[in-house]
């Protein structure tokens, strides 16, 4: 049986055998699979993107961004610039 793994630290513990507070927060707190608001969903998506980028440092930027149009890339850049200044 496949156990659900925690994405919050390098240990990637099984959901039923968590070893850190981050994993417990992830599975018991605001990061549960279904977000209740669009804000929660956006934050979950940003965390997942950060996790992917952190663990796939060798991935080519062309592969990561290939499905975005130039307009979407510009919008994303503008959005991320706003977040960085918070």
C-alpha positions as CSV (number, residue, x, y, z in Angstrom):
1,X,0.0,0.0,0.0
2,X,1.4,3.4,-0.9
3,X,1.6,5.8,2.0
4,X,1.2,9.5,1.5
5,X,4.6,11.2,2.0
6,X,5.2,14.5,3.6
7,X,6.8,17.1,1.4
8,X,7.9,19.5,4.2
9,X,11.4,18.3,4.8
10,X,14.1,16.0,3.3
11,X,12.9,13.1,5.4
12,X,9.6,12.7,3.4
13,X,8.1,10.7,6.3
14,X,4.9,8.6,5.8
15,X,1.8,10.5,6.8
16,X,1.2,8.0,9.6
17,X,4.8,8.3,11.0
18,X,5.7,12.0,11.0
19,X,8.9,13.1,12.7
20,X,8.6,16.9,12.8
21,X,6.2,19.7,13.5
22,X,6.2,20.9,9.9
23,X,4.7,17.5,8.8
24,X,2.2,17.6,11.6
25,X,1.1,21.1,10.6
26,X,1.0,20.1,6.9
27,X,-1.4,17.2,7.5
28,X,-3.4,18.6,10.4
29,X,-3.4,22.3,9.7
30,X,-4.2,24.7,6.9
31,X,-2.4,22.7,4.3
32,X,-4.9,19.9,4.0
33,X,-5.6,18.7,0.6
34,X,-8.7,20.9,0.0
35,X,-8.3,24.5,0.5
36,X,-11.3,26.4,1.8
37,X,-10.5,29.8,0.0
38,X,-8.8,30.9,-3.1
39,X,-6.1,32.5,-0.9
40,X,-5.4,29.2,0.8
41,X,-5.2,27.4,-2.6
42,X,-2.8,30.0,-3.9
43,X,-0.5,29.7,-0.9
44,X,-0.6,25.9,-1.2
45,X,0.3,26.2,-4.9
46,X,3.2,28.5,-4.2
47,X,4.5,26.1,-1.5
48,X,4.3,23.2,-4.0
49,X,6.1,25.3,-6.6
50,X,8.8,26.2,-4.2
51,X,9.2,22.6,-3.1
52,X,9.4,21.4,-6.7
53,X,12.0,24.0,-7.6
54,X,14.0,23.3,-4.5
55,X,14.2,19.5,-5.3
56,X,14.7,19.9,-9.0
57,X,17.5,22.4,-9.2
58,X,18.9,20.7,-12.3
59,X,15.6,21.2,-14.2
60,X,16.0,23.4,-17.3
61,X,14.1,26.7,-17.2
62,X,12.7,26.0,-20.7
63,X,11.1,22.8,-19.4
64,X,9.6,24.4,-16.3
65,X,8.2,27.4,-18.1
66,X,7.4,25.9,-21.5
67,X,3.6,26.0,-21.1
68,X,3.4,29.7,-20.3
69,X,2.9,32.4,-22.9
70,X,4.9,35.5,-22.9
71,X,2.0,37.4,-21.5
72,X,1.6,34.8,-18.7
73,X,5.3,35.0,-17.9
74,X,5.1,38.8,-17.7
75,X,2.1,38.6,-15.4
76,X,3.8,36.0,-13.2
77,X,6.9,38.1,-12.9
78,X,4.8,41.1,-11.9
79,X,3.0,39.1,-9.3
80,X,6.2,37.6,-7.8
81,X,7.8,41.1,-7.7
82,X,4.8,42.2,-5.5
83,X,5.3,39.3,-3.2
84,X,9.0,39.9,-2.8
85,X,8.4,43.4,-1.6
86,X,6.0,42.4,1.2
